[in-house]
Amino acid sequence: MTTGLSAWLLGVTLVASPAHAAAGDPGLVRLGVDECAQDVNGLEVVVTDTHVYRLGRLFPLPGGLDSAVRINDHGDIAGTDDGVAALWKDRRLVRIGVADPSDTYSYVTGLNERGDVVGTSGAFGGPSRAFVWSGGAMRVLPGLGGDAGASDINDRGQVSGYAWDATGTQRAVLWAPDGTLTTLGTLGGHSLATALNNRGDVVGYSYTAGGSSRAVRWAQGAAPVPVDAPESVFGIASDINERGRVVGNLAVAAGPQQGFVRDATGPLRPVAPLVPGETTVLTAVNDHGTAVGCEFSGDVSTAVLRYGPR
């Protein structure tokens, strides 16, 4: 399952491997477009903000999509069209629209192999709602009394995301396929779930009582466990695959944000940027361990890919 977090992821064919970069992480390569790579499917086809990358080449998004965030193994692509959630499926564009007539925007955050979509719908300056779109019908997910948003959906129909409660605290949550909401544990402050796999393992971030944001994993509803470096002052886990590989980014004191990879067992592996000192963010990982994201240099972002299972 995937979730893209750029700053915070037709016919499908295997992608050819481009030449590896000489500097930085040995598996990190540029995809040739100045934007973020949002998602990568099991055939290693990548969607960036406005392109599809396959066979070592870039193609425009199909069907008039304005942006893309998710791609599944069937080649379905979820994104936006004219400011609302949309899905390219079966060679046609489906405008998912908004969850409530008063809403002015919606966007997609998750897509599973069945073509079910989740996201957030709302009005600028008004409430936001988490939604599931399946089989052509949209359903609003229950919240905790405040704004809510979905981040990912697995093939079992479980949905991860966040909900604000009556105390003004943002809580990481998990919705069952029937919509039942469960709050996940916290390290002491606000939390948000960004992605989950088919086993129900969830990742995201949680603030500590001291104010640091830590990348965490909730193993099938258990208490959150940090997966970034112990000295991290900022961390967020953006995705987890079926083998338990987690990707995200972190920062230590006086250092830039840096991508990281962590398997279910084994040490944290920071991802060195292509240009020393620049910021690197990993947004998604497929089940082969291949991750995508972007590297920032000033105001310019560059889509990058890191082949697994390094």
LUMTORLUM-611062 format. One record per residue (C-alpha): residue in one letter; residue number from 1; x, y, z. Coordinates in steps of 0.02 Angstrom, whole numbers, plus 50000, padded with zeros to 5 digits. Layout:
["a", NUM, [X, Y, Z]]
...
//
This chain:
["m", 1, [50000, 50000, 50000]]
["t", 2, [50055, 50172, 49969]]
["t", 3, [50047, 50344, 50026]]
["g", 4, [50132, 50492, 49951]]
["l", 5, [50197, 50636, 50049]]
["s", 6, [50296, 50752, 49938]]
["a", 7, [50328, 50885, 50066]]
["w", 8, [50232, 50824, 50211]]
["l", 9, [50106, 50447, 49782]]
["l", 10, [49862, 50141, 49014]]
["g", 11, [49950, 49988, 48998]]
["v", 12, [50082, 49942, 49123]]
["t", 13, [50251, 49872, 49075]]
["l", 14, [50410, 49837, 49170]]
["v", 15, [50525, 49987, 49190]]
["a", 16, [50701, 49973, 49122]]
["s", 17, [50838, 50014, 49246]]
["p", 18, [50926, 50179, 49210]]
["a", 19, [51110, 50201, 49248]]
["h", 20, [51144, 50221, 49433]]
["a", 21, [51205, 50387, 49499]]
["a", 22, [51389, 50401, 49540]]
["a", 23, [51362, 50505, 49697]]
["g", 24, [51251, 50488, 49849]]
["d", 25, [51155, 50329, 49887]]
["p", 26, [51211, 50191, 49766]]
["g", 27, [51030, 50150, 49724]]
["l", 28, [50964, 50327, 49703]]
["v", 29, [50932, 50386, 49523]]
["r", 30, [50851, 50537, 49442]]
["l", 31, [50696, 50510, 49336]]
["g", 32, [50722, 50665, 49229]]
["v", 33, [50581, 50777, 49286]]
["d", 34, [50582, 50924, 49407]]
["e", 35, [50441, 50866, 49520]]
["c", 36, [50409, 50730, 49649]]
["a", 37, [50385, 50546, 49617]]
["q", 38, [50228, 50499, 49713]]
["d", 39, [50205, 50311, 49693]]
["v", 40, [50277, 50154, 49614]]
["n", 41, [50179, 49996, 49576]]
["g", 42, [50235, 49814, 49579]]
["l", 43, [50294, 49826, 49398]]
["e", 44, [50400, 49977, 49445]]
["v", 45, [50297, 50098, 49344]]
["v", 46, [50307, 50268, 49431]]
["v", 47, [50187, 50414, 49438]]
["t", 48, [50260, 50585, 49472]]
["d", 49, [50156, 50742, 49500]]
["t", 50, [50111, 50756, 49315]]
["h", 51, [50195, 50610, 49225]]
["v", 52, [50205, 50422, 49209]]
["y", 53, [50380, 50346, 49206]]
["r", 54, [50400, 50176, 49122]]
["l", 55, [50527, 50091, 49012]]
["g", 56, [50649, 50228, 49063]]
["r", 57, [50538, 50360, 48981]]
["l", 58, [50418, 50496, 49038]]
["f", 59, [50241, 50510, 48972]]
["p", 60, [50103, 50636, 49010]]
["l", 61, [49965, 50580, 49128]]
["p", 62, [49823, 50494, 49035]]
["g", 63, [49644, 50551, 49016]]
["g", 64, [49669, 50732, 49061]]
["l", 65, [49719, 50704, 49242]]
["d", 66, [49793, 50863, 49316]]
["s", 67, [49897, 50771, 49446]]
["a", 68, [49932, 50595, 49505]]
["v", 69, [49967, 50521, 49676]]
["r", 70, [49935, 50333, 49661]]
["i", 71, [49955, 50190, 49537]]
["n", 72, [49909, 50007, 49563]]
["d", 73, [49969, 49851, 49475]]
["h", 74, [49823, 49859, 49351]]
["g", 75, [49881, 50030, 49292]]
["d", 76, [49739, 50125, 49375]]
["i", 77, [49799, 50301, 49417]]
["a", 78, [49718, 50410, 49551]]
["g", 79, [49739, 50597, 49561]]
["t", 80, [49641, 50755, 49526]]
["d", 81, [49545, 50831, 49382]]
["d", 82, [49498, 51015, 49395]]
["g", 83, [49518, 51019, 49583]]
["v", 84, [49425, 50860, 49629]]
["a", 85, [49471, 50677, 49654]]
["a", 86, [49479, 50574, 49495]]
["l", 87, [49529, 50401, 49436]]
["w", 88, [49598, 50339, 49269]]
["k", 89, [49529, 50161, 49255]]
["d", 90, [49490, 50048, 49108]]
["r", 91, [49556, 50181, 48990]]
["r", 92, [49432, 50313, 49044]]
["l", 93, [49431, 50455, 49169]]
["v", 94, [49309, 50446, 49314]]
["r", 95, [49279, 50607, 49411]]
["i", 96, [49248, 50553, 49590]]
["g", 97, [49194, 50725, 49645]]
["v", 98, [49159, 50785, 49823]]
["a", 99, [49079, 50703, 49974]]
["d", 100, [48955, 50841, 50012]]
["p", 101, [48871, 50971, 49900]]
["s", 102, [48946, 51110, 50007]]
["d", 103, [49123, 51046, 49979]]
["t", 104, [49235, 51141, 49859]]
["y", 105, [49380, 51019, 49840]]
["s", 106, [49429, 50838, 49858]]
["y", 107, [49590, 50742, 49835]]
["v", 108, [49647, 50562, 49831]]
["t", 109, [49770, 50487, 49954]]
["g", 110, [49751, 50299, 49932]]
["l", 111, [49711, 50168, 49799]]
["n", 112, [49705, 49979, 49817]]
["e", 113, [49714, 49838, 49691]]
["r", 114, [49523, 49829, 49676]]
["g", 115, [49519, 50010, 49619]]
["d", 116, [49444, 50075, 49781]]
["v", 117, [49496, 50253, 49820]]
["v", 118, [49509, 50351, 49982]]
["g", 119, [49541, 50533, 50013]]
["t", 120, [49482, 50694, 50091]]
["s", 121, [49341, 50810, 50040]]
["g", 122, [49301, 50980, 50112]]
["a", 123, [49276, 51167, 50093]]
["f", 124, [49410, 51298, 50113]]
["g", 125, [49386, 51370, 50287]]
["g", 126, [49260, 51233, 50326]]
["p", 127, [49259, 51052, 50384]]
["s", 128, [49350, 50910, 50300]]
["r", 129, [49289, 50731, 50284]]
["a", 130, [49374, 50564, 50252]]
["f", 131, [49292, 50465, 50113]]
["v", 132, [49296, 50296, 50027]]
["w", 133, [49245, 50280, 49844]]
["s", 134, [49208, 50102, 49787]]
["g", 135, [49107, 50036, 49642]]
["g", 136, [49055, 50209, 49590]]
["a", 137, [48985, 50258, 49761]]
["m", 138, [49061, 50376, 49891]]
["r", 139, [49044, 50347, 50078]]
["v", 140, [49097, 50469, 50215]]
["l", 141, [49194, 50390, 50358]]
["p", 142, [49150, 50435, 50539]]
["g", 143, [49262, 50553, 50636]]
["l", 144, [49291, 50604, 50816]]
["g", 145, [49195, 50766, 50813]]
["g", 146, [49317, 50870, 50710]]
["d", 147, [49402, 50865, 50540]]
["a", 148, [49455, 50697, 50471]]
["g", 149, [49554, 50635, 50323]]
["a", 150, [49599, 50466, 50248]]
["s", 151, [49776, 50422, 50192]]
["d", 152, [49776, 50244, 50124]]
["i", 153, [49670, 50089, 50093]]
["n", 154, [49727, 49908, 50087]]
["d", 155, [49654, 49764, 49988]]
["r", 156, [49551, 49710, 50139]]
["g", 157, [49463, 49879, 50142]]
["q", 158, [49547, 49946, 50299]]
["v", 159, [49582, 50132, 50292]]
["s", 160, [49714, 50234, 50384]]
["g", 161, [49711, 50420, 50419]]
["y", 162, [49678, 50549, 50552]]
["a", 163, [49535, 50627, 50650]]
["w", 164, [49530, 50777, 50764]]
["d", 165, [49444, 50746, 50931]]
["a", 166, [49348, 50862, 51048]]
["t", 167, [49507, 50909, 51143]]
["g", 168, [49587, 50981, 50985]]
["t", 169, [49707, 50834, 50965]]
["q", 170, [49743, 50755, 50797]]
["r", 171, [49736, 50565, 50817]]
["a", 172, [49802, 50429, 50702]]
["v", 173, [49656, 50315, 50663]]
["l", 174, [49611, 50153, 50575]]
["w", 175, [49441, 50122, 50497]]
["a", 176, [49379, 49943, 50475]]
["p", 177, [49296, 49896, 50310]]
["d", 178, [49126, 49929, 50390]]
["g", 179, [49182, 50104, 50442]]
["t", 180, [49212, 50067, 50626]]
["l", 181, [49345, 50189, 50688]]
["t", 182, [49488, 50140, 50805]]
["t", 183, [49610, 50269, 50874]]
["l", 184, [49793, 50218, 50874]]
["g", 185, [49915, 50252, 51015]]
["t", 186, [50026, 50405, 51028]]
["l", 187, [50198, 50450, 51095]]
["g", 188, [50122, 50596, 51188]]
["g", 189, [50053, 50720, 51062]]
["h", 190, [49970, 50736, 50892]]
["s", 191, [49983, 50587, 50774]]
["l", 192, [49935, 50538, 50598]]
["a", 193, [49933, 50372, 50504]]
["t", 194, [50001, 50388, 50327]]
["a", 195, [49993, 50210, 50259]]
["l", 196, [49957, 50027, 50296]]
["n", 197, [49987, 49856, 50220]]
["n", 198, [49872, 49707, 50200]]
["r", 199, [49921, 49637, 50370]]
["g", 200, [49855, 49793, 50453]]
["d", 201, [50026, 49863, 50499]]
["v", 202, [50013, 50053, 50500]]
["v", 203, [50146, 50188, 50488]]
["g", 204, [50147, 50376, 50509]]
["y", 205, [50208, 50497, 50640]]
["s", 206, [50176, 50545, 50819]]
["y", 207, [50234, 50695, 50918]]
["t", 208, [50317, 50662, 51085]]
["a", 209, [50274, 50756, 51244]]
["g", 210, [50435, 50855, 51214]]
["g", 211, [50374, 50916, 51044]]
["s", 212, [50478, 50808, 50925]]
["s", 213, [50392, 50721, 50779]]
["r", 214, [50445, 50538, 50764]]
["a", 215, [50416, 50415, 50623]]
["v", 216, [50321, 50269, 50699]]
["r", 217, [50246, 50100, 50659]]
["w", 218, [50090, 50026, 50737]]
["a", 219, [50104, 49837, 50715]]
["q", 220, [49925, 49775, 50695]]
["g", 221, [49856, 49900, 50820]]
["a", 222, [49996, 49887, 50949]]
["a", 223, [50076, 50038, 51033]]
["p", 224, [50178, 50151, 50918]]
["v", 225, [50363, 50109, 50900]]
["p", 226, [50485, 50238, 50826]]
["v", 227, [50569, 50179, 50666]]
["d", 228, [50682, 50330, 50637]]
["a", 229, [50846, 50372, 50723]]
["p", 230, [50844, 50395, 50913]]
["e", 231, [50918, 50569, 50892]]
["s", 232, [50785, 50624, 50765]]
["v", 233, [50703, 50793, 50797]]
["f", 234, [50586, 50765, 50650]]
["g", 235, [50528, 50604, 50569]]
["i", 236, [50385, 50537, 50465]]
["a", 237, [50357, 50363, 50396]]
["s", 238, [50270, 50379, 50228]]
["d", 239, [50241, 50200, 50172]]
["i", 240, [50257, 50015, 50218]]
["n", 241, [50256, 49865, 50102]]
["e", 242, [50196, 49687, 50128]]
["r", 243, [50366, 49631, 50192]]
["g", 244, [50368, 49766, 50324]]
["r", 245, [50491, 49883, 50238]]
["v", 246, [50460, 50062, 50295]]
["v", 247, [50517, 50218, 50202]]
["g", 248, [50508, 50399, 50253]]
["n", 249, [50618, 50545, 50301]]
["l", 250, [50698, 50614, 50457]]
["a", 251, [50807, 50755, 50520]]
["v", 252, [50929, 50766, 50663]]
["a", 253, [50982, 50927, 50747]]
["a", 254, [51072, 51046, 50626]]
["g", 255, [51046, 50927, 50480]]
["p", 256, [50936, 50924, 50324]]
["q", 257, [50790, 50807, 50302]]
["q", 258, [50849, 50641, 50237]]
["g", 259, [50761, 50488, 50168]]
["f", 260, [50772, 50324, 50261]]
["v", 261, [50734, 50140, 50236]]
["r", 262, [50699, 50018, 50378]]
["d", 263, [50652, 49836, 50360]]
["a", 264, [50546, 49736, 50482]]
["t", 265, [50709, 49676, 50559]]
["g", 266, [50876, 49762, 50545]]
["p", 267, [50949, 49936, 50566]]
["l", 268, [50895, 50103, 50499]]
["r", 269, [50975, 50144, 50331]]
["p", 270, [50984, 50331, 50289]]
["v", 271, [50977, 50376, 50104]]
["a", 272, [51117, 50492, 50054]]
["p", 273, [51060, 50630, 49934]]
["l", 274, [51126, 50640, 49757]]
["v", 275, [51196, 50812, 49802]]
["p", 276, [51275, 50820, 49975]]
["g", 277, [51177, 50928, 50096]]
["e", 278, [51014, 50930, 49998]]
["t", 279, [50846, 50871, 50065]]
["t", 280, [50783, 50699, 50013]]
["v", 281, [50607, 50631, 50043]]
["l", 282, [50546, 50454, 50008]]
["t", 283, [50360, 50445, 49975]]
["a", 284, [50317, 50265, 49931]]
["v", 285, [50386, 50087, 49920]]
["n", 286, [50326, 49935, 49822]]
["d", 287, [50333, 49753, 49876]]
["h", 288, [50502, 49728, 49791]]
["g", 289, [50576, 49863, 49903]]
["t", 290, [50593, 49994, 49767]]
["a", 291, [50557, 50168, 49835]]
["v", 292, [50521, 50336, 49754]]
["g", 293, [50521, 50516, 49812]]
["c", 294, [50609, 50679, 49774]]
["e", 295, [50763, 50780, 49811]]
["f", 296, [50750, 50967, 49841]]
["s", 297, [50878, 51097, 49790]]
["g", 298, [50815, 51270, 49835]]
["d", 299, [50643, 51286, 49756]]
["v", 300, [50672, 51145, 49632]]
["s", 301, [50621, 50965, 49664]]
["t", 302, [50687, 50816, 49566]]
["a", 303, [50596, 50649, 49556]]
["v", 304, [50705, 50505, 49615]]
["l", 305, [50694, 50316, 49625]]
["r", 306, [50789, 50194, 49737]]
["y", 307, [50791, 50014, 49679]]
["g", 308, [50766, 49878, 49810]]
["p", 309, [50811, 49780, 49906]]
["r", 310, [50962, 49882, 49958]]
//
